[in-house]
Amino acid sequence: MAVFNAKKREIECKIVFYGPGRSGKTTNLEYIFKSYKKQVSGEMVSINTEGDRTLFFDFLPMGLGKIKGCDVRVQLYTVPGQVKYSSTRKLVLRGVDGIVFVADSLKVRREKNMLSLKDLHKNLKEYGTSIFKVPLVIQYNKRDLPVPLMSIEQMELDLNRQLKVPSHPASAIKGDGVGITLKECLKLTLISLQKQLKWTQ
């Protein structure tokens, strides 16, 4: 849930990059951190867990306008994707305002994508939030790899048939599709926050 800082005239919101282990969540954040350096406040913080990491940093998206005269500051997070870090993933999702689901295009990761989406659905439900109501964008990552990949059509059927949310092909390592995915998620999140603020007035 977004935090309103009256003193600074800022609204702080939280976007989480979710998905199976090694799908490219960290690579997405590292690319954003480097490419939008001027809009990043402070350093990228990494909490190391064995074999996976939780990363986060503050991001001030320029040109997105203000909400009720306040600047919008975004905290971007990744979650550790491996199954054994279920409790960490759930914790990072607390108070989330928008989600980028990073799916792995490799054919061998098909089941892991679906399990991870199921996990997201379950964790949001436990916080009293519906996956159908939270601002969500799906990214089909690793489209540049010369190994057997699933078709976008197949991935849409697997992951987006019911959700019907915006989706983008990407190569996080090259940066292709990273910016557009983030911008789409920020846009949906801001629309959602504006609605919430209307309701609370």
Secondary structure, 3 states (H helix, E strand, C coil): CCEEECCCCEEEEEEEEECCCCCCHHHHHHHHHHHCHHHEEEEEEEEEECCEEEEEEEECCCCCCCECCEEEEEEEEECCCCHHHHHHHHHHHCCCCEEEEEEECEHHHHHHHHHHHHHHHHHHHHCCCCCCCCCEEEEEECCCCCCCECCHHHHHHHHHCCCCCCEEECECCCCECHHHHHHHHHHHHHHHHHHHHHHHC
